[in-house]
């Protein structure tokens, strides 16, 4: 799967979903799930996949995914 989006498009996508609840600069697990289901539907294969992905992305363990942490996902799926 390739992600053909500019850094600005990715930032706008991130902010659109992050603004849905809580901190507008962080994605909660639900926001991340919604973003992936909508923008990258082939990425989720099963319910445990999201939990694994969230844990992998949430490097600092704060229960949310920052834009920097989100960029790790984008790099991973665009290879």
Secondary structure, DSSP 4 states (H G I P E B T S, - for coil): ------HHHHHHHHHHHHTTSS-TTEE-HHHHHHHHHHH-GGG--SHHHHHHHHHHH-TT-SSSEEHHHHHHHHHHHT-
